[in-house]
Amino acid sequence: MDTPVTTCIRCGENMEEGFIVDFADNDNPVPSRWVPGVPEKLTMGGAAWSNKKCHGVRAYRCTGCGALEFFADAEPWAKPDKH
Ligand SMILES: [Zn+2]
């Protein structure tokens, strides 16, 4: 996938690609994912969404003002979480 943004819409500075880290899996850092809809239920283990397709999330940070832009990958993850 091509880089969706290269310059900040607010200040015009360069955008740096990254991702948001999720520590929900036993403190093992994994990239956050986007899932459609709303959480089916909330438990001690977090939101249940086992039957939903999840997409990797790219986060772009402006090197000038720090603004963040988020984009979900077009293709779902090949191996969804086991939750
Ligand atoms: Zn900016």
PDB file of the backbone (N, CA, C, O) and the ligand in Angstrom, with CONECT records:
HET     ZN  A 101       1
ATOM      1  N   MET A   1       0.841  -1.190   0.000  1.00  0.00           N
ATOM      2  CA  MET A   1       0.000   0.000   0.000  1.00  0.00           C
ATOM      3  C   MET A   1       0.878   1.241   0.000  1.00  0.00           C
ATOM      4  O   MET A   1       1.852   1.337   0.746  1.00  0.00           O
ATOM      5  N   ASP A   2       0.514   2.173  -0.841  1.00  0.00           N
ATOM      6  CA  ASP A   2       1.281   3.414  -0.891  1.00  0.00           C
ATOM      7  C   ASP A   2       1.075   4.209   0.387  1.00  0.00           C
ATOM      8  O   ASP A   2       0.073   4.051   1.084  1.00  0.00           O
ATOM      9  N   THR A   3       2.036   5.060   0.677  1.00  0.00           N
ATOM     10  CA  THR A   3       1.906   5.932   1.833  1.00  0.00           C
ATOM     11  C   THR A   3       0.734   6.880   1.618  1.00  0.00           C
ATOM     12  O   THR A   3       0.751   7.660   0.666  1.00  0.00           O
ATOM     13  N   PRO A   4      -0.283   6.834   2.475  1.00  0.00           N
ATOM     14  CA  PRO A   4      -1.462   7.674   2.248  1.00  0.00           C
ATOM     15  C   PRO A   4      -1.221   9.149   2.492  1.00  0.00           C
ATOM     16  O   PRO A   4      -1.876   9.988   1.873  1.00  0.00           O
ATOM     17  N   VAL A   5      -0.305   9.482   3.373  1.00  0.00           N
ATOM     18  CA  VAL A   5      -0.052  10.891   3.632  1.00  0.00           C
ATOM     19  C   VAL A   5       1.449  11.128   3.719  1.00  0.00           C
ATOM     20  O   VAL A   5       2.189  10.303   4.254  1.00  0.00           O
ATOM     21  N   THR A   6       1.880  12.237   3.199  1.00  0.00           N
ATOM     22  CA  THR A   6       3.294  12.575   3.294  1.00  0.00           C
ATOM     23  C   THR A   6       3.500  13.934   3.944  1.00  0.00           C
ATOM     24  O   THR A   6       4.569  14.217   4.483  1.00  0.00           O
ATOM     25  N   THR A   7       2.470  14.774   3.891  1.00  0.00           N
ATOM     26  CA  THR A   7       2.585  16.088   4.514  1.00  0.00           C
ATOM     27  C   THR A   7       1.388  16.345   5.413  1.00  0.00           C
ATOM     28  O   THR A   7       0.283  15.869   5.151  1.00  0.00           O
ATOM     29  N   CYS A   8       1.620  17.101   6.471  1.00  0.00           N
ATOM     30  CA  CYS A   8       0.589  17.407   7.455  1.00  0.00           C
ATOM     31  C   CYS A   8      -0.447  18.370   6.857  1.00  0.00           C
ATOM     32  O   CYS A   8      -0.094  19.361   6.218  1.00  0.00           O
ATOM     33  N   ILE A   9      -1.756  18.053   7.083  1.00  0.00           N
ATOM     34  CA  ILE A   9      -2.798  18.943   6.562  1.00  0.00           C
ATOM     35  C   ILE A   9      -2.914  20.199   7.416  1.00  0.00           C
ATOM     36  O   ILE A   9      -3.573  21.158   7.014  1.00  0.00           O
ATOM     37  N   ARG A  10      -2.288  20.208   8.577  1.00  0.00           N
ATOM     38  CA  ARG A  10      -2.398  21.360   9.477  1.00  0.00           C
ATOM     39  C   ARG A  10      -1.254  22.344   9.302  1.00  0.00           C
ATOM     40  O   ARG A  10      -1.468  23.556   9.257  1.00  0.00           O
ATOM     41  N   CYS A  11      -0.023  21.814   9.202  1.00  0.00           N
ATOM     42  CA  CYS A  11       1.122  22.728   9.149  1.00  0.00           C
ATOM     43  C   CYS A  11       2.013  22.509   7.942  1.00  0.00           C
ATOM     44  O   CYS A  11       2.906  23.317   7.689  1.00  0.00           O
ATOM     45  N   GLY A  12       1.794  21.419   7.174  1.00  0.00           N
ATOM     46  CA  GLY A  12       2.559  21.208   5.961  1.00  0.00           C
ATOM     47  C   GLY A  12       3.898  20.522   6.151  1.00  0.00           C
ATOM     48  O   GLY A  12       4.634  20.325   5.184  1.00  0.00           O
ATOM     49  N   GLU A  13       4.228  20.151   7.393  1.00  0.00           N
ATOM     50  CA  GLU A  13       5.494  19.453   7.630  1.00  0.00           C
ATOM     51  C   GLU A  13       5.367  17.987   7.214  1.00  0.00           C
ATOM     52  O   GLU A  13       4.274  17.515   6.902  1.00  0.00           O
ATOM     53  N   ASN A  14       6.497  17.271   7.214  1.00  0.00           N
ATOM     54  CA  ASN A  14       6.509  15.867   6.810  1.00  0.00           C
ATOM     55  C   ASN A  14       5.816  14.982   7.843  1.00  0.00           C
ATOM     56  O   ASN A  14       5.875  15.244   9.044  1.00  0.00           O
ATOM     57  N   MET A  15       5.154  13.921   7.350  1.00  0.00           N
ATOM     58  CA  MET A  15       4.521  12.933   8.219  1.00  0.00           C
ATOM     59  C   MET A  15       5.424  11.703   8.286  1.00  0.00           C
ATOM     60  O   MET A  15       5.939  11.239   7.268  1.00  0.00           O
ATOM     61  N   GLU A  16       5.607  11.185   9.501  1.00  0.00           N
ATOM     62  CA  GLU A  16       6.456  10.025   9.735  1.00  0.00           C
ATOM     63  C   GLU A  16       5.570   8.811  10.018  1.00  0.00           C
ATOM     64  O   GLU A  16       4.694   8.876  10.880  1.00  0.00           O
ATOM     65  N   GLU A  17       5.791   7.684   9.289  1.00  0.00           N
ATOM     66  CA  GLU A  17       4.964   6.498   9.471  1.00  0.00           C
ATOM     67  C   GLU A  17       5.330   5.754  10.747  1.00  0.00           C
ATOM     68  O   GLU A  17       6.504   5.645  11.100  1.00  0.00           O
ATOM     69  N   GLY A  18       4.322   5.250  11.426  1.00  0.00           N
ATOM     70  CA  GLY A  18       4.537   4.437  12.618  1.00  0.00           C
ATOM     71  C   GLY A  18       3.284   3.632  12.907  1.00  0.00           C
ATOM     72  O   GLY A  18       2.442   3.445  12.028  1.00  0.00           O
ATOM     73  N   PHE A  19       3.160   3.158  14.130  1.00  0.00           N
ATOM     74  CA  PHE A  19       1.965   2.422  14.525  1.00  0.00           C
ATOM     75  C   PHE A  19       1.761   2.580  16.019  1.00  0.00           C
ATOM     76  O   PHE A  19       2.679   2.963  16.745  1.00  0.00           O
ATOM     77  N   ILE A  20       0.551   2.282  16.475  1.00  0.00           N
ATOM     78  CA  ILE A  20       0.216   2.374  17.889  1.00  0.00           C
ATOM     79  C   ILE A  20       0.423   1.006  18.525  1.00  0.00           C
ATOM     80  O   ILE A  20      -0.114   0.008  18.043  1.00  0.00           O
ATOM     81  N   VAL A  21       1.189   0.956  19.591  1.00  0.00           N
ATOM     82  CA  VAL A  21       1.495  -0.311  20.251  1.00  0.00           C
ATOM     83  C   VAL A  21       0.413  -0.642  21.268  1.00  0.00           C
ATOM     84  O   VAL A  21      -0.039   0.215  22.027  1.00  0.00           O
ATOM     85  N   ASP A  22       0.007  -1.917  21.264  1.00  0.00           N
ATOM     86  CA  ASP A  22      -0.998  -2.420  22.195  1.00  0.00           C
ATOM     87  C   ASP A  22      -0.326  -3.442  23.102  1.00  0.00           C
ATOM     88  O   ASP A  22       0.277  -4.401  22.619  1.00  0.00           O
ATOM     89  N   PHE A  23      -0.425  -3.244  24.407  1.00  0.00           N
ATOM     90  CA  PHE A  23       0.205  -4.154  25.358  1.00  0.00           C
ATOM     91  C   PHE A  23      -0.796  -5.110  26.004  1.00  0.00           C
ATOM     92  O   PHE A  23      -0.526  -5.658  27.073  1.00  0.00           O
ATOM     93  N   ALA A  24      -1.947  -5.312  25.365  1.00  0.00           N
ATOM     94  CA  ALA A  24      -3.008  -6.125  25.971  1.00  0.00           C
ATOM     95  C   ALA A  24      -2.661  -7.608  26.002  1.00  0.00           C
ATOM     96  O   ALA A  24      -3.205  -8.342  26.826  1.00  0.00           O
ATOM     97  N   ASP A  25      -1.766  -8.069  25.124  1.00  0.00           N
ATOM     98  CA  ASP A  25      -1.478  -9.495  25.029  1.00  0.00           C
ATOM     99  C   ASP A  25      -0.331  -9.860  25.966  1.00  0.00           C
ATOM    100  O   ASP A  25       0.806 -10.032  25.527  1.00  0.00           O
ATOM    101  N   ASN A  26      -0.630  -9.978  27.244  1.00  0.00           N
ATOM    102  CA  ASN A  26       0.364 -10.388  28.238  1.00  0.00           C
ATOM    103  C   ASN A  26       1.638  -9.559  28.152  1.00  0.00           C
ATOM    104  O   ASN A  26       2.750 -10.086  28.207  1.00  0.00           O
ATOM    105  N   ASP A  27       1.454  -8.287  28.018  1.00  0.00           N
ATOM    106  CA  ASP A  27       2.562  -7.348  27.982  1.00  0.00           C
ATOM    107  C   ASP A  27       3.479  -7.521  26.776  1.00  0.00           C
ATOM    108  O   ASP A  27       4.551  -6.919  26.715  1.00  0.00           O
ATOM    109  N   ASN A  28       3.059  -8.339  25.823  1.00  0.00           N
ATOM    110  CA  ASN A  28       3.830  -8.430  24.589  1.00  0.00           C
ATOM    111  C   ASN A  28       3.328  -7.333  23.656  1.00  0.00           C
ATOM    112  O   ASN A  28       2.157  -7.331  23.277  1.00  0.00           O
ATOM    113  N   PRO A  29       4.186  -6.417  23.289  1.00  0.00           N
ATOM    114  CA  PRO A  29       3.729  -5.327  22.439  1.00  0.00           C
ATOM    115  C   PRO A  29       3.342  -5.815  21.049  1.00  0.00           C
ATOM    116  O   PRO A  29       4.120  -6.494  20.377  1.00  0.00           O
ATOM    117  N   VAL A  30       2.147  -5.466  20.631  1.00  0.00           N
ATOM    118  CA  VAL A  30       1.668  -5.802  19.289  1.00  0.00           C
ATOM    119  C   VAL A  30       1.029  -4.550  18.715  1.00  0.00           C
ATOM    120  O   VAL A  30       0.536  -3.706  19.463  1.00  0.00           O
ATOM    121  N   PRO A  31       1.032  -4.421  17.393  1.00  0.00           N
ATOM    122  CA  PRO A  31       0.391  -3.247  16.796  1.00  0.00           C
ATOM    123  C   PRO A  31      -1.116  -3.293  17.015  1.00  0.00           C
ATOM    124  O   PRO A  31      -1.723  -4.363  16.978  1.00  0.00           O
ATOM    125  N   SER A  32      -1.709  -2.143  17.240  1.00  0.00           N
ATOM    126  CA  SER A  32      -3.155  -2.070  17.370  1.00  0.00           C
ATOM    127  C   SER A  32      -3.821  -2.375  16.036  1.00  0.00           C
ATOM    128  O   SER A  32      -3.221  -2.219  14.972  1.00  0.00           O
ATOM    129  N   ARG A  33      -5.069  -2.812  16.116  1.00  0.00           N
ATOM    130  CA  ARG A  33      -5.829  -3.122  14.918  1.00  0.00           C
ATOM    131  C   ARG A  33      -7.168  -2.416  14.939  1.00  0.00           C
ATOM    132  O   ARG A  33      -7.685  -2.042  15.992  1.00  0.00           O
ATOM    133  N   TRP A  34      -7.711  -2.245  13.754  1.00  0.00           N
ATOM    134  CA  TRP A  34      -9.041  -1.657  13.614  1.00  0.00           C
ATOM    135  C   TRP A  34     -10.012  -2.782  13.311  1.00  0.00           C
ATOM    136  O   TRP A  34      -9.732  -3.635  12.469  1.00  0.00           O
ATOM    137  N   VAL A  35     -11.168  -2.792  13.999  1.00  0.00           N
ATOM    138  CA  VAL A  35     -12.207  -3.786  13.714  1.00  0.00           C
ATOM    139  C   VAL A  35     -13.517  -3.046  13.462  1.00  0.00           C
ATOM    140  O   VAL A  35     -13.771  -2.016  14.086  1.00  0.00           O
ATOM    141  N   PRO A  36     -14.350  -3.554  12.558  1.00  0.00           N
ATOM    142  CA  PRO A  36     -15.615  -2.873  12.251  1.00  0.00           C
ATOM    143  C   PRO A  36     -16.621  -3.038  13.372  1.00  0.00           C
ATOM    144  O   PRO A  36     -16.558  -4.002  14.135  1.00  0.00           O
ATOM    145  N   GLY A  37     -17.533  -2.115  13.472  1.00  0.00           N
ATOM    146  CA  GLY A  37     -18.632  -2.224  14.420  1.00  0.00           C
ATOM    147  C   GLY A  37     -18.244  -1.785  15.813  1.00  0.00           C
ATOM    148  O   GLY A  37     -17.292  -1.029  16.006  1.00  0.00           O
ATOM    149  N   VAL A  38     -19.005  -2.274  16.783  1.00  0.00           N
ATOM    150  CA  VAL A  38     -18.772  -1.947  18.179  1.00  0.00           C
ATOM    151  C   VAL A  38     -18.412  -3.228  18.915  1.00  0.00           C
ATOM    152  O   VAL A  38     -18.750  -4.314  18.444  1.00  0.00           O
ATOM    153  N   PRO A  39     -17.731  -3.136  20.068  1.00  0.00           N
ATOM    154  CA  PRO A  39     -17.387  -4.350  20.821  1.00  0.00           C
ATOM    155  C   PRO A  39     -18.636  -5.116  21.223  1.00  0.00           C
ATOM    156  O   PRO A  39     -19.619  -4.523  21.668  1.00  0.00           O
ATOM    157  N   GLU A  40     -18.594  -6.454  21.065  1.00  0.00           N
ATOM    158  CA  GLU A  40     -19.756  -7.279  21.392  1.00  0.00           C
ATOM    159  C   GLU A  40     -19.969  -7.347  22.889  1.00  0.00           C
ATOM    160  O   GLU A  40     -21.109  -7.343  23.353  1.00  0.00           O
ATOM    161  N   LYS A  41     -18.920  -7.408  23.631  1.00  0.00           N
ATOM    162  CA  LYS A  41     -19.020  -7.393  25.085  1.00  0.00           C
ATOM    163  C   LYS A  41     -17.668  -7.026  25.657  1.00  0.00           C
ATOM    164  O   LYS A  41     -16.637  -7.161  24.997  1.00  0.00           O
ATOM    165  N   LEU A  42     -17.687  -6.574  26.860  1.00  0.00           N
ATOM    166  CA  LEU A  42     -16.441  -6.219  27.525  1.00  0.00           C
ATOM    167  C   LEU A  42     -16.241  -7.160  28.707  1.00  0.00           C
ATOM    168  O   LEU A  42     -17.133  -7.326  29.539  1.00  0.00           O
ATOM    169  N   THR A  43     -15.064  -7.771  28.771  1.00  0.00           N
ATOM    170  CA  THR A  43     -14.752  -8.692  29.852  1.00  0.00           C
ATOM    171  C   THR A  43     -13.426  -8.264  30.468  1.00  0.00           C
ATOM    172  O   THR A  43     -12.844  -7.251  30.082  1.00  0.00           O
ATOM    173  N   MET A  44     -12.966  -9.045  31.420  1.00  0.00           N
ATOM    174  CA  MET A  44     -11.664  -8.761  32.014  1.00  0.00           C
ATOM    175  C   MET A  44     -10.569  -8.827  30.964  1.00  0.00           C
ATOM    176  O   MET A  44      -9.552  -8.143  31.080  1.00  0.00           O
ATOM    177  N   GLY A  45     -10.771  -9.642  29.942  1.00  0.00           N
ATOM    178  CA  GLY A  45      -9.762  -9.780  28.898  1.00  0.00           C
ATOM    179  C   GLY A  45      -9.883  -8.740  27.809  1.00  0.00           C
ATOM    180  O   GLY A  45      -9.058  -8.711  26.896  1.00  0.00           O
ATOM    181  N   GLY A  46     -10.892  -7.882  27.881  1.00  0.00           N
ATOM    182  CA  GLY A  46     -11.052  -6.856  26.870  1.00  0.00           C
ATOM    183  C   GLY A  46     -12.252  -7.120  25.987  1.00  0.00           C
ATOM    184  O   GLY A  46     -13.089  -7.967  26.298  1.00  0.00           O
ATOM    185  N   ALA A  47     -12.333  -6.405  24.901  1.00  0.00           N
ATOM    186  CA  ALA A  47     -13.470  -6.498  24.004  1.00  0.00           C
ATOM    187  C   ALA A  47     -13.437  -7.816  23.230  1.00  0.00           C
ATOM    188  O   ALA A  47     -12.373  -8.274  22.815  1.00  0.00           O
ATOM    189  N   ALA A  48     -14.606  -8.415  23.043  1.00  0.00           N
ATOM    190  CA  ALA A  48     -14.711  -9.655  22.271  1.00  0.00           C
ATOM    191  C   ALA A  48     -15.050  -9.315  20.832  1.00  0.00           C
ATOM    192  O   ALA A  48     -16.050  -8.648  20.567  1.00  0.00           O
ATOM    193  N   TRP A  49     -14.241  -9.761  19.924  1.00  0.00           N
ATOM    194  CA  TRP A  49     -14.480  -9.479  18.506  1.00  0.00           C
ATOM    195  C   TRP A  49     -13.888 -10.573  17.654  1.00  0.00           C
ATOM    196  O   TRP A  49     -13.338 -10.302  16.587  1.00  0.00           O
ATOM    197  N   SER A  50     -13.996 -11.833  18.121  1.00  0.00           N
ATOM    198  CA  SER A  50     -13.315 -12.951  17.478  1.00  0.00           C
ATOM    199  C   SER A  50     -13.800 -13.186  16.052  1.00  0.00           C
ATOM    200  O   SER A  50     -13.041 -13.667  15.210  1.00  0.00           O
ATOM    201  N   ASN A  51     -15.056 -12.850  15.776  1.00  0.00           N
ATOM    202  CA  ASN A  51     -15.586 -13.139  14.443  1.00  0.00           C
ATOM    203  C   ASN A  51     -15.533 -11.930  13.530  1.00  0.00           C
ATOM    204  O   ASN A  51     -16.206 -11.896  12.500  1.00  0.00           O
ATOM    205  N   LYS A  52     -14.757 -10.962  13.891  1.00  0.00           N
ATOM    206  CA  LYS A  52     -14.654  -9.777  13.062  1.00  0.00           C
ATOM    207  C   LYS A  52     -13.285  -9.693  12.411  1.00  0.00           C
ATOM    208  O   LYS A  52     -12.277 -10.107  12.985  1.00  0.00           O
ATOM    209  N   LYS A  53     -13.268  -9.158  11.224  1.00  0.00           N
ATOM    210  CA  LYS A  53     -12.000  -8.974  10.532  1.00  0.00           C
ATOM    211  C   LYS A  53     -11.296  -7.753  11.095  1.00  0.00           C
ATOM    212  O   LYS A  53     -11.897  -6.697  11.292  1.00  0.00           O
ATOM    213  N   CYS A  54     -10.028  -7.923  11.344  1.00  0.00           N
ATOM    214  CA  CYS A  54      -9.277  -6.800  11.888  1.00  0.00           C
ATOM    215  C   CYS A  54      -8.208  -6.363  10.894  1.00  0.00           C
ATOM    216  O   CYS A  54      -7.608  -7.181  10.196  1.00  0.00           O
ATOM    217  N   HIS A  55      -7.992  -5.081  10.852  1.00  0.00           N
ATOM    218  CA  HIS A  55      -7.039  -4.489   9.924  1.00  0.00           C
ATOM    219  C   HIS A  55      -5.933  -3.810  10.717  1.00  0.00           C
ATOM    220  O   HIS A  55      -6.177  -3.188  11.751  1.00  0.00           O
ATOM    221  N   GLY A  56      -4.720  -3.940  10.215  1.00  0.00           N
ATOM    222  CA  GLY A  56      -3.622  -3.227  10.828  1.00  0.00           C
ATOM    223  C   GLY A  56      -3.840  -1.725  10.713  1.00  0.00           C
ATOM    224  O   GLY A  56      -4.437  -1.243   9.750  1.00  0.00           O
ATOM    225  N   VAL A  57      -3.357  -1.002  11.693  1.00  0.00           N
ATOM    226  CA  VAL A  57      -3.523   0.449  11.732  1.00  0.00           C
ATOM    227  C   VAL A  57      -2.170   1.117  11.569  1.00  0.00           C
ATOM    228  O   VAL A  57      -1.219   0.816  12.290  1.00  0.00           O
ATOM    229  N   ARG A  58      -2.099   2.020  10.619  1.00  0.00           N
ATOM    230  CA  ARG A  58      -0.900   2.831  10.448  1.00  0.00           C
ATOM    231  C   ARG A  58      -1.156   4.204  11.049  1.00  0.00           C
ATOM    232  O   ARG A  58      -2.212   4.802  10.843  1.00  0.00           O
ATOM    233  N   ALA A  59      -0.197   4.679  11.774  1.00  0.00           N
ATOM    234  CA  ALA A  59      -0.320   5.997  12.392  1.00  0.00           C
ATOM    235  C   ALA A  59       0.805   6.881  11.852  1.00  0.00           C
ATOM    236  O   ALA A  59       1.983   6.529  11.923  1.00  0.00           O
ATOM    237  N   TYR A  60       0.421   8.009  11.325  1.00  0.00           N
ATOM    238  CA  TYR A  60       1.404   8.957  10.800  1.00  0.00           C
ATOM    239  C   TYR A  60       1.489  10.147  11.744  1.00  0.00           C
ATOM    240  O   TYR A  60       0.478  10.747  12.108  1.00  0.00           O
ATOM    241  N   ARG A  61       2.725  10.479  12.134  1.00  0.00           N
ATOM    242  CA  ARG A  61       2.947  11.578  13.066  1.00  0.00           C
ATOM    243  C   ARG A  61       3.626  12.730  12.344  1.00  0.00           C
ATOM    244  O   ARG A  61       4.612  12.543  11.632  1.00  0.00           O
ATOM    245  N   CYS A  62       3.086  13.911  12.539  1.00  0.00           N
ATOM    246  CA  CYS A  62       3.686  15.098  11.940  1.00  0.00           C
ATOM    247  C   CYS A  62       4.951  15.453  12.709  1.00  0.00           C
ATOM    248  O   CYS A  62       4.947  15.553  13.936  1.00  0.00           O
ATOM    249  N   THR A  63       6.024  15.638  11.965  1.00  0.00           N
ATOM    250  CA  THR A  63       7.286  15.999  12.615  1.00  0.00           C
ATOM    251  C   THR A  63       7.305  17.455  13.044  1.00  0.00           C
ATOM    252  O   THR A  63       8.202  17.884  13.770  1.00  0.00           O
ATOM    253  N   GLY A  64       6.298  18.226  12.587  1.00  0.00           N
ATOM    254  CA  GLY A  64       6.238  19.628  12.959  1.00  0.00           C
ATOM    255  C   GLY A  64       5.369  19.873  14.173  1.00  0.00           C
ATOM    256  O   GLY A  64       5.855  20.334  15.206  1.00  0.00           O
ATOM    257  N   CYS A  65       4.063  19.563  14.055  1.00  0.00           N
ATOM    258  CA  CYS A  65       3.123  19.884  15.126  1.00  0.00           C
ATOM    259  C   CYS A  65       2.700  18.678  15.943  1.00  0.00           C
ATOM    260  O   CYS A  65       2.024  18.839  16.959  1.00  0.00           O
ATOM    261  N   GLY A  66       3.082  17.459  15.526  1.00  0.00           N
ATOM    262  CA  GLY A  66       2.737  16.270  16.301  1.00  0.00           C
ATOM    263  C   GLY A  66       1.377  15.699  16.015  1.00  0.00           C
ATOM    264  O   GLY A  66       0.977  14.735  16.668  1.00  0.00           O
ATOM    265  N   ALA A  67       0.638  16.254  15.058  1.00  0.00           N
ATOM    266  CA  ALA A  67      -0.687  15.735  14.718  1.00  0.00           C
ATOM    267  C   ALA A  67      -0.568  14.292  14.247  1.00  0.00           C
ATOM    268  O   ALA A  67       0.422  13.923  13.615  1.00  0.00           O
ATOM    269  N   LEU A  68      -1.581  13.467  14.553  1.00  0.00           N
ATOM    270  CA  LEU A  68      -1.600  12.068  14.141  1.00  0.00           C
ATOM    271  C   LEU A  68      -2.714  11.839  13.132  1.00  0.00           C
ATOM    272  O   LEU A  68      -3.809  12.387  13.254  1.00  0.00           O
ATOM    273  N   GLU A  69      -2.407  11.009  12.121  1.00  0.00           N
ATOM    274  CA  GLU A  69      -3.410  10.578  11.146  1.00  0.00           C
ATOM    275  C   GLU A  69      -3.388   9.057  11.142  1.00  0.00           C
ATOM    276  O   GLU A  69      -2.319   8.451  11.082  1.00  0.00           O
ATOM    277  N   PHE A  70      -4.571   8.433  11.206  1.00  0.00           N
ATOM    278  CA  PHE A  70      -4.661   6.976  11.253  1.00  0.00           C
ATOM    279  C   PHE A  70      -5.256   6.438   9.958  1.00  0.00           C
ATOM    280  O   PHE A  70      -6.174   7.023   9.385  1.00  0.00           O
ATOM    281  N   PHE A  71      -4.709   5.305   9.510  1.00  0.00           N
ATOM    282  CA  PHE A  71      -5.227   4.617   8.339  1.00  0.00           C
ATOM    283  C   PHE A  71      -5.254   3.126   8.626  1.00  0.00           C
ATOM    284  O   PHE A  71      -4.307   2.583   9.195  1.00  0.00           O
ATOM    285  N   ALA A  72      -6.342   2.459   8.231  1.00  0.00           N
ATOM    286  CA  ALA A  72      -6.435   1.007   8.352  1.00  0.00           C
ATOM    287  C   ALA A  72      -5.971   0.389   7.038  1.00  0.00           C
ATOM    288  O   ALA A  72      -6.323   0.868   5.960  1.00  0.00           O
ATOM    289  N   ASP A  73      -5.166  -0.694   7.135  1.00  0.00           N
ATOM    290  CA  ASP A  73      -4.713  -1.387   5.935  1.00  0.00           C
ATOM    291  C   ASP A  73      -5.905  -1.912   5.149  1.00  0.00           C
ATOM    292  O   ASP A  73      -6.939  -2.246   5.727  1.00  0.00           O
ATOM    293  N   ALA A  74      -5.758  -1.984   3.824  1.00  0.00           N
ATOM    294  CA  ALA A  74      -6.853  -2.441   2.970  1.00  0.00           C
ATOM    295  C   ALA A  74      -7.185  -3.910   3.224  1.00  0.00           C
ATOM    296  O   ALA A  74      -8.356  -4.291   3.223  1.00  0.00           O
ATOM    297  N   GLU A  75      -6.170  -4.727   3.440  1.00  0.00           N
ATOM    298  CA  GLU A  75      -6.384  -6.163   3.643  1.00  0.00           C
ATOM    299  C   GLU A  75      -6.394  -6.488   5.132  1.00  0.00           C
ATOM    300  O   GLU A  75      -5.586  -5.951   5.890  1.00  0.00           O
ATOM    301  N   PRO A  76      -7.317  -7.377   5.562  1.00  0.00           N
ATOM    302  CA  PRO A  76      -7.312  -7.794   6.976  1.00  0.00           C
ATOM    303  C   PRO A  76      -6.044  -8.568   7.303  1.00  0.00           C
ATOM    304  O   PRO A  76      -5.363  -9.088   6.419  1.00  0.00           O
ATOM    305  N   TRP A  77      -5.751  -8.628   8.573  1.00  0.00           N
ATOM    306  CA  TRP A  77      -4.606  -9.410   9.016  1.00  0.00           C
ATOM    307  C   TRP A  77      -4.827 -10.868   8.648  1.00  0.00           C
ATOM    308  O   TRP A  77      -5.941 -11.382   8.751  1.00  0.00           O
ATOM    309  N   ALA A  78      -3.738 -11.544   8.210  1.00  0.00           N
ATOM    310  CA  ALA A  78      -3.841 -12.945   7.833  1.00  0.00           C
ATOM    311  C   ALA A  78      -4.160 -13.807   9.044  1.00  0.00           C
ATOM    312  O   ALA A  78      -4.864 -14.810   8.931  1.00  0.00           O
ATOM    313  N   LYS A  79      -3.641 -13.414  10.202  1.00  0.00           N
ATOM    314  CA  LYS A  79      -3.860 -14.221  11.406  1.00  0.00           C
ATOM    315  C   LYS A  79      -4.474 -13.338  12.483  1.00  0.00           C
ATOM    316  O   LYS A  79      -3.755 -12.680  13.235  1.00  0.00           O
ATOM    317  N   PRO A  80      -5.812 -13.321  12.560  1.00  0.00           N
ATOM    318  CA  PRO A  80      -6.461 -12.506  13.582  1.00  0.00           C
ATOM    319  C   PRO A  80      -6.121 -12.992  14.981  1.00  0.00           C
ATOM    320  O   PRO A  80      -5.671 -14.123  15.162  1.00  0.00           O
ATOM    321  N   ASP A  81      -6.334 -12.149  15.949  1.00  0.00           N
ATOM    322  CA  ASP A  81      -6.091 -12.519  17.339  1.00  0.00           C
ATOM    323  C   ASP A  81      -6.964 -13.687  17.732  1.00  0.00           C
ATOM    324  O   ASP A  81      -8.009 -13.939  17.132  1.00  0.00           O
ATOM    325  N   LYS A  82      -6.513 -14.399  18.758  1.00  0.00           N
ATOM    326  CA  LYS A  82      -7.222 -15.590  19.222  1.00  0.00           C
ATOM    327  C   LYS A  82      -8.305 -15.275  20.233  1.00  0.00           C
ATOM    328  O   LYS A  82      -8.922 -16.198  20.764  1.00  0.00           O
ATOM    329  N   HIS A  83      -8.558 -14.017  20.519  1.00  0.00           N
ATOM    330  CA  HIS A  83      -9.545 -13.653  21.529  1.00  0.00           C
ATOM    331  C   HIS A  83     -10.924 -14.178  21.184  1.00  0.00           C
ATOM    332  O   HIS A  83     -11.874 -13.958  21.935  1.00  0.00           O
TER     333      HIS A  83
HETATM  334 ZN    ZN A 101       1.730  19.320  11.448  1.00  0.00          ZN2+
END
